[in-house]
Every structure is written in C-alpha cells, then in structure tokens.
Amino acid sequence: MMRLLSIGSLYKAARLPLVHHHHRLPHLSTILSHYSNPTAPTPTQRRTVMSGSATFFEAVKNRRTYYAITPESTIPDEKVEEIIATAVKHAPSSFNSQSSRAVLLLGEEHKKLWEITLNILKEIVPAEQLPATEGRIGGFANGHGTILFFEDEEVVKGLQAKFPLYQDRFPTWAQHASGILQFIIWTALEKEGLGASLQHYNPLISPKVLSTWDLPTSWTLVAQMPFGKPSAAPGERTYQAVEGERFKVFGKQ
C-alpha cells in the first residue's frame, strides 16, 4: 500500500530546503521528480555541469573543417548576420584597434566570388591540374554563402604613426585580431549546425574583390570562409603530443 507523505516530507525526501511562507516554493512536479529519483541533479546543478570553460571548450572541440557543403542553411540569414556583427564588435584587438572587417556574400554574390576566383586561377594553373581546381572551387561555390575577412590598413598605419615604438609589430598584431575573429565566427557557425572552411586565395583575387563590391582600398583581404549545411563528415583529426612538447609548465606548486 502506498504511503501518503506530507508536503514537508516530500521536501525532505527530495532534499529540498523548506523556506519561509513568503518565498516562492518549487512546483510540486519538481519535488515529485526528485522524490522518484533522488540522485537526479537539480536544474541548477545541470547548468553547472557544463558551465564556464567546459561549455566553451565543447564548442572548440566540435569546430571542424567541412569541404562538403550544400546551399542549404540551418539558420536564417539574419542569424548569420547577427553572429558576424556580434563577433566583429566583441573580438579583441591590440590597443583596441578594431581593425578587422568582414563582408557576408549570399546568393548570387556568393557564387560570383568563386567565379572570379576560378577565372583567375585558370590563367595560372597548369592544364593537368585544372580539373581538380575546378572541383575544389565548385565545392566552395556550392555552399550557402561566404564570409570575407579584411584588415583595415588605414587603422594599422594610424597606430604605427601614434606609437612609433611598436610600428613594426602592428601588422602582425592585426593578423592576430583577424585570426581571433575568424575563429569566433567559425565556432559560432558550427554551433548552429553549419559547416565551414577557411581559404586563402588572396592576394590573387584581392584587387577584383575590392572593385567588384566597391570596398575601401585600405581593406586588405585576409581570408575567405565558405559555409553551408554539411553533406559529409569532416576528415579525421589527428593530434601531436601536447604535454611537454607543445605546452610546458614552470613553477607549479
């Protein structure tokens, strides 16, 4: 025969604290769920399990390079715009220079980029290598869109003039900022179920890109990121040794 329990007994059985009458009590269903499975974590505990760096590194580990992509997208274009704009705004840069720039190409504009790229490559790629090149570029063109990454040299030169002591370092630091921005966007797209890769057909296509989309001449093209819904799994990832080889610790207590 089932034993009837009072609310107070249910609280104790569920290991939930009794609170004063003027505080909101947990819903009875919450209490009963804990009573039926007293080892189950509370909602707060579940959030804590993947909080902090664990959640961040889960996204880092899942970011992969996808070459096989389709024209479909898992999210609206407006969401892609939001991801890029947020990343551009919050990505760190040396001296808070904010020199990184981005352009999103969708639809026919996206296809136009890879037509430009292929036409330029046809002039320099040996005939026997052209079929492979066409296949590779066609794969990028088959995606949903492309993100172009730039660094504004006008900002970099302004910092060089303002801080001459570091003038030879600012171009390198600008590349650091661009790399951070690329990684943020790449990882965010992965979290949304999109696949992407990072390409570098600059400086070959740089002049044509600037003229085609009427972009400032001070913008230097750094990378291209075609993206779309993945149609095949990424290649196997291998790792070199980290501890003692790529990462060292000194002074550990």
C-alpha atoms as one frame of an Amber mdcrd trajectory, in Angstrom:
protein
   0.000   0.000   0.000   1.409   3.404  -0.964   2.331   5.557   1.991   0.998
   9.117   1.870   3.536  11.842   2.503   3.015  15.406   3.583   4.494  18.314
   1.605   7.100  18.683   4.321   8.041  15.013   3.978   8.283  15.383   0.233
  10.664  18.313   0.670  12.863  16.268   2.979  12.784  13.216   0.720  13.704
  15.362  -2.275  16.464  17.015  -0.255  14.923  20.423  -0.945  15.100  23.060
   1.798  11.943  24.296   3.456  11.568  28.043   3.015   9.550  30.734   4.701
   5.958  31.159   3.575   6.661  34.458   1.802   9.158  32.814  -0.596   8.014
  31.001  -3.737   8.037  27.215  -3.302   9.248  24.873  -6.060   6.447  23.391
  -8.106   5.111  20.081  -6.786   6.193  18.328 -10.001   9.777  19.336  -9.266
   9.516  17.865  -5.788   7.980  14.625  -7.051  10.633  14.238  -9.756  13.338
  14.446  -7.123  11.490  12.059  -4.866  11.183   9.482  -7.654  14.890   9.899
  -8.484  16.697  11.434  -5.513  20.086  11.249  -7.265  18.938  13.340 -10.248
  20.660  16.748 -10.437  18.621  19.860  -9.882  18.185  22.291 -12.828  20.846
  24.485 -11.237  23.215  21.550 -10.944  22.590  20.612 -14.592  23.509  24.120
 -15.685  26.655  23.995 -13.553  27.828  20.741 -15.157  28.500  22.492 -18.489
  29.156  25.983 -17.229  32.297  28.068 -17.543  35.178  26.804 -19.649  33.642
  23.331 -20.139  30.885  24.747 -22.326  33.362  26.876 -24.248  35.781  24.026
 -24.914  32.972  21.752 -26.029  32.364  24.224 -28.854  36.104  24.491 -29.537
  36.455  20.710 -29.831  33.480  20.424 -32.179  34.682  23.073 -34.633  35.875
  21.263 -37.732  36.774  21.945 -41.364  33.986  20.995 -43.782  34.680  20.928
 -47.504  31.465  19.114 -48.492  28.714  21.697 -48.013  25.313  22.339 -49.595
  23.398  25.526 -50.497  21.059  24.942 -47.549  21.421  26.696 -44.212  20.377
  25.506 -40.770  19.583  29.057 -39.644  18.083  32.198 -41.239  20.483  34.592
 -42.958  19.581  37.190 -40.336  21.081  34.908 -37.691  24.285  34.603 -39.693
  24.418  38.394 -39.897  23.906  38.614 -36.144  26.744  36.165 -35.472  29.166
  38.095 -37.671  28.184  41.514 -36.317  28.476  40.340 -32.712  31.869  38.786
 -33.369  33.176  41.889 -35.150  32.041  44.051 -32.248  33.441  41.953 -29.420
  36.549  40.281 -30.857  39.654  41.591 -29.048  42.402  43.506 -30.845  45.691
  45.085 -29.829  45.327  48.630 -28.479  41.591  48.096 -29.065  42.342  48.944
 -32.690  39.186  47.229 -34.014  40.851  46.992 -37.415  39.112  43.797 -38.572
  36.413  43.998 -41.223  34.007  41.393 -42.615  31.748  41.041 -45.652  28.956
  38.477 -45.988  28.176  37.254 -49.513  24.935  35.362 -50.117  23.074  34.018
 -53.136  24.438  35.176 -56.489  27.029  37.393 -54.810  28.482  34.311 -53.105
  28.634  32.437 -56.424  30.184  35.464 -58.105  33.152  35.339 -55.721  34.035
  31.792 -56.705  33.514  32.525 -60.398  36.039  35.337 -60.035  38.415  33.033
 -58.189  38.153  30.255 -60.779  38.643  32.620 -63.714  41.811  33.991 -62.156
  43.126  30.519 -61.315  42.521  29.308 -64.886  45.160  31.767 -66.046  47.898
  30.316 -63.824  47.008  26.690 -63.022  48.597  24.039 -65.296  46.092  22.323
 -67.603  46.562  18.918 -65.986  45.690  20.368 -62.566  42.699  22.394 -63.718
  40.010  19.679 -63.237  40.961  19.288 -59.565  40.981  23.057 -59.137  37.553
  23.379 -60.747  36.189  20.678 -58.458  37.564  22.360 -55.352  36.266  25.820
 -56.280  32.931  24.314 -57.316  32.620  22.799 -53.853  33.006  26.207 -52.240
  30.542  27.763 -54.689  28.034  25.044 -53.791  27.790  26.419 -50.250  25.200
  28.792 -48.848  27.468  31.812 -48.528  30.973  33.131 -47.965  32.409  35.446
 -45.347  35.321  37.644 -46.394  37.780  38.825 -43.750  39.816  42.013 -44.102
  42.139  44.193 -42.081  41.885  47.971 -42.498  45.441  49.153 -43.214  44.416
  52.743 -42.563  43.795  51.847 -38.920  47.084  49.956 -38.727  49.046  52.860
 -40.211  47.354  55.256 -37.804  48.566  53.179 -34.866  52.060  52.985 -36.338
  52.185  56.779 -36.504  50.769  57.168 -32.998  53.012  54.569 -31.375  56.254
  54.512 -33.403  57.966  52.319 -30.806  55.754  49.418 -31.898  55.287  50.318
 -35.558  56.871  47.115 -36.840  54.550  44.980 -34.675  51.160  46.405 -35.574
  50.782  44.496 -38.897  51.401  41.215 -37.037  49.023  42.162 -34.247  46.362
  42.970 -36.835  46.688  39.444 -38.195  46.235  38.134 -34.658  42.996  40.098
 -34.371  41.752  38.733 -37.687  42.547  35.173 -36.639  40.585  35.604 -33.420
  37.600  36.980 -35.341  37.722  34.120 -37.836  37.787  31.541 -35.049  34.858
  33.107 -33.184  32.658  33.148 -36.281  33.751  29.675 -37.396  32.954  28.185
 -33.995  29.611  30.002 -33.767  28.565  28.684 -37.194  29.492  25.184 -36.073
  27.294  25.580 -33.002  24.400  26.403 -35.334  24.912  23.238 -37.357  26.759
  24.834 -40.278  29.998  23.615 -41.786  32.771  25.935 -42.945  36.387  26.037
 -44.051  38.987  28.766 -44.278  40.517  29.605 -47.648  43.268  31.993 -48.754
  43.084  32.920 -52.410  44.395  36.365 -51.586  46.268  38.296 -52.830  45.423
  36.790 -56.237  41.763  37.782 -56.017  42.146  40.839 -53.781  42.015  43.637
 -56.421  38.985  42.096 -58.140  37.179  41.608 -54.822  37.684  45.243 -53.843
  36.494  46.561 -57.205  33.552  44.167 -57.577  31.999  45.089 -54.246  33.275
  48.671 -54.157  35.178  48.215 -50.911  37.717  50.698 -49.488  41.171  50.304
 -50.985  42.620  50.348 -47.464  40.973  46.979 -46.763  43.403  44.077 -47.176
  41.791  40.706 -47.865  42.947  38.107 -45.325  40.744  35.028 -45.762  37.563
  33.585 -47.249  35.151  31.325 -45.326  32.624  29.415 -47.466  29.876  27.818
 -45.376  26.726  25.756 -45.726  24.955  22.708 -44.382  27.459  19.818 -44.199
  26.843  16.963 -46.643  29.679  14.725 -45.432  31.634  14.193 -42.248  34.904
  16.079 -41.834  38.205  14.275 -42.168  39.787  12.500 -39.248  41.586  14.813
 -36.872  44.987  13.812 -35.532  46.906  15.409 -32.687  50.541  15.918 -31.860
  51.658  15.447 -28.268  50.740  18.428 -26.102  52.222  17.989 -22.617  55.948
  18.512 -22.644  56.036  19.188 -26.380  53.598  21.960 -27.293  52.809  23.009
 -23.744  55.170  23.413 -20.803  54.597  24.436 -17.184  57.133  26.048 -14.878
  56.793  26.941 -11.200  53.907  24.573 -10.461  53.434  24.071  -6.716
